[in-house]
Amino acid sequence: MSGPKALAAILPALLEQLGLARTAEGWRAVTDWPVIAGARIARHTRALSFRDGTLAVEVEGSAWMQELSFLKRDLLRNLNRHLGADVVRDVRFTPAGTAPRAAGTRPEDRAPTREGGSGGSPR
């Protein structure tokens, strides 16, 4: 009987078995975005999420949005080359500050406290 195995040794097979391998690779695109996009682009962008083959990237200003739309094909090729497989099918660029937030992240989205207030200080 062999001893315990390192998580790094079993995780890839487990993700594959659960059907999550491509999703995990896609999230690697989020974390590796600055390396993949390069320093010049990374200074003006931020990868936010990966879902259903689409990488969401927040972009600083409309001029950068336009420039990145011209570079999209090259970015997709670089992303998939970096990941070693055709994981990312699309890159969606959104203007900075307009990306939807998860529920509960804004104070007005939080549930009221037991006292019936919004959790803020009394007026």
LINSUL-V750184 format. One record per backbone hydrogen bond with DSSP energy under -1.0 kcal/mol. CO is the residue of the C=O (numbers start at 1). NH is the residue of the N-H. Records with the same first field share a line. If there is no record, write none. Layout:
CO=NH ; NH
This chain:
6=9 ; 10
7=11
10=14
11=15
12=16
13=17
14=18
15=20
16=19
20=24
21=25
22=26
23=27
24=28
25=29
27=31
28=32
32=36
33=37
34=38
38=42
39=43
41=44
44=60
46=58
49=56
51=54
53=89 ; 90
54=51
55=92
56=48 ; 49
57=94
58=46
59=96
61=65
62=66
63=67
64=68
65=69
66=70
67=71
71=75
72=76
73=77
74=78
75=79
76=80
77=81
78=82
79=83
80=84 ; 85
85=87
90=55
92=57
94=59
95=98
102=105
106=109
107=110
113=116
117=113
